[in-house]
Amino acid sequence: MPADMNDYFKKKKTGNNSNNSGGGNNFENPFSNIGKGAPWIVAIIAIGLAMFILKPFTIINSGEVGIKINTGKFEQKPLEAGLHFFIPVLQKIIPVNTRIRLITYSNVSTGALGDNYRGFEGGLRRNPAITVLDKRGLTVNIDIAVQYRLRAATAPATIEKWGSSWEEKIINSKVREVVRDVVGQYTAEQLPEMRNEIAKAIQAKVRASVDALEGQPVALESVELRTINLPPKIKEQIEKVQIAKQDVTIAIQEKAKAVQQALKAAEVAKGEAEKSRIEAQGLADKIRIEAEEQAKANMLISRSLTSELLQLEQIKVQGKFNEALRVNKDAQIFLTPGGAVPNIWVDAKGKQQQRLMGEQQ
């Protein structure tokens, strides 16, 4: 309570006491018992109300930075995570998310994106698929996903220059421009076959375009080409071509299989022929060797035969004939000259048998 107020109530009390001596009502100062600490209590209450109403502080969470604005001017040093105070009306602190964000370009409807953390800072956005004209002017829809994050060190300068719609100005515009430029170099039929090359080209060009901005406000994490949506007629044509290619591939495989089987059969036949040749050669060698050995034996025998030896052998045979004539008197022996064949034995059993032989002749 101010000092002049206390004096006022003291004087008022004295006046009332003199006036009420005759039995009137007594008036007491309600603040008379507070004493000299009253001004501090009032000040504390006023400060508490101001803190509650004006809320001159904010909390920066992990994964965020704070941007402090003094009378409209951005401080270039970002505020780290923690409690920060500011002067209401003259100052303001804007929390900005520096986590990895995702923006998708797709016509496929999905569930709710993001956790609605502080509204704008959810970190997930979905845009329609990027419509592109191919090399021949046909419409193609490209589904793509881009991951990126705001650089914490340059966040104040980025927000000051690009505003709260920095994603639309930096990421969305660059991605659409690059995708249309890259895909427009191919025909619709080439897109599925050149998918990997197109994805690499899009990522490289988007990264180069974003990094070329002054101060590099955004760090690009990845650019993923998800789907290439072709016109229905082009899809049917590509499917027919793919089926024809598959048929050709199957035919080539069957031809190669037949060739392999033919080669295998030829090798088997060659092996059998080689086996037969080896067996025939072995048999011929055997016969030749036997003939050569027999010839050698005959040569040795012929060399060993002398006239005296032949005569001796003839005498031995003659002796055997004589012994045989003793047993079979009807036998006839024809002697041959020269001694090449010493004798011819004819066994005619009995006269009657000789007659029968003659009649038959």
Residue pairs with C-beta under 8 A, 6 or more apart in sequence:
1 31
1 34
1 38
1 39
1 42
2 39
5 31
6 31
6 32
9 29
9 31
9 32
10 29
12 27
12 29
13 27
13 28
13 29
13 32
16 26
16 27
17 26
20 26
31 38
34 41
50 56
54 88
55 88
56 85
56 86
56 87
56 88
57 83
57 84
57 85
57 86
58 66
58 83
58 84
58 86
58 93
58 95
59 82
59 83
59 84
60 66
60 79
60 80
60 81
60 82
60 84
60 93
60 95
61 81
61 95
62 81
63 81
63 97
63 98
63 99
64 81
64 95
64 96
64 97
64 98
64 121
65 78
65 79
65 80
65 95
65 96
65 98
65 152
65 155
66 78
66 79
66 80
66 84
66 93
66 94
66 95
66 96
67 74
67 75
67 78
67 79
67 93
67 94
67 95
67 96
67 155
67 156
67 159
68 74
68 75
68 79
68 84
68 86
68 91
68 92
68 93
69 75
69 91
69 92
69 93
69 94
70 90
70 91
71 90
71 91
74 156
74 157
74 159
74 160
75 156
76 156
76 157
77 156
78 96
78 152
78 153
78 155
78 156
79 93
84 93
86 92
86 93
94 159
95 118
95 121
96 121
96 150
96 155
96 159
97 117
97 118
97 121
97 123
97 150
98 149
98 150
98 151
98 152
98 155
99 123
99 149
100 123
100 147
100 148
100 149
100 221
101 123
101 124
101 125
101 147
101 148
101 149
101 150
101 167
102 123
102 124
102 125
102 145
102 146
102 147
103 124
103 125
103 126
103 127
103 145
103 146
103 148
103 167
103 171
103 172
103 175
104 124
104 125
104 126
104 127
104 143
104 144
104 145
104 146
105 127
105 128
105 129
105 130
105 142
105 143
105 144
105 145
105 175
106 126
106 128
106 129
106 143
106 144
106 145
106 226
106 227
107 128
107 129
107 141
107 143
107 229
108 143
110 126
113 122
113 124
113 125
113 126
114 122
114 123
114 124
114 125
115 122
116 122
117 123
120 164
125 167
127 172
129 141
129 142
129 143
129 229
130 141
130 142
130 144
130 175
130 176
130 179
130 180
131 139
131 140
131 141
131 142
132 139
132 140
132 141
132 142
132 179
132 180
132 183
132 184
133 139
133 140
133 180
133 184
134 140
134 183
134 184
134 186
134 187
134 188
134 191
135 184
135 185
135 186
135 187
136 187
136 188
138 187
138 188
138 231
138 234
139 231
140 183
140 188
140 191
140 228
140 229
140 230
140 231
141 228
141 229
142 179
142 183
142 225
142 227
142 228
142 229
143 225
143 226
143 227
143 228
143 229
144 175
144 179
144 202
144 223
144 224
144 225
144 226
145 223
145 224
145 226
146 171
146 175
146 206
146 220
146 222
146 223
146 224
147 220
147 221
147 222
147 223
147 224
148 171
148 210
148 218
148 219
148 220
148 221
149 218
149 219
149 221
150 158
150 166
150 217
150 218
150 219
151 158
151 216
151 217
151 218
151 219
154 215
154 216
154 217
155 217
157 215
157 217
158 166
158 215
158 217
158 218
159 166
161 217
162 169
162 170
162 217
163 169
166 217
166 218
170 210
170 213
170 217
170 218
171 210
171 218
174 206
174 209
174 210
175 206
175 223
177 209
178 202
178 205
178 206
178 209
179 202
181 205
182 198
182 201
182 202
182 205
183 191
183 198
186 194
186 198
188 230
188 231
188 234
189 234
189 237
189 238
189 241
191 198
191 228
191 230
192 228
192 230
192 238
195 225
195 228
198 225
199 223
199 224
199 225
202 223
202 225
203 222
203 223
206 220
206 223
207 220
207 223
210 216
210 218
210 220
211 220
230 238
307 339
310 339
311 339
313 342
314 339
314 342
314 343
317 342
317 343
318 342
318 343
321 333
321 343
321 345
324 331
324 345
325 331
325 333
328 347
328 349
330 347
330 348
330 349
330 350
330 351
330 353
330 354
331 345
331 346
331 347
331 348
332 345
332 346
332 348
333 343
333 344
333 345
333 346
334 343
334 344
334 346
335 342
335 343
336 342
336 343
336 344
348 354
348 357
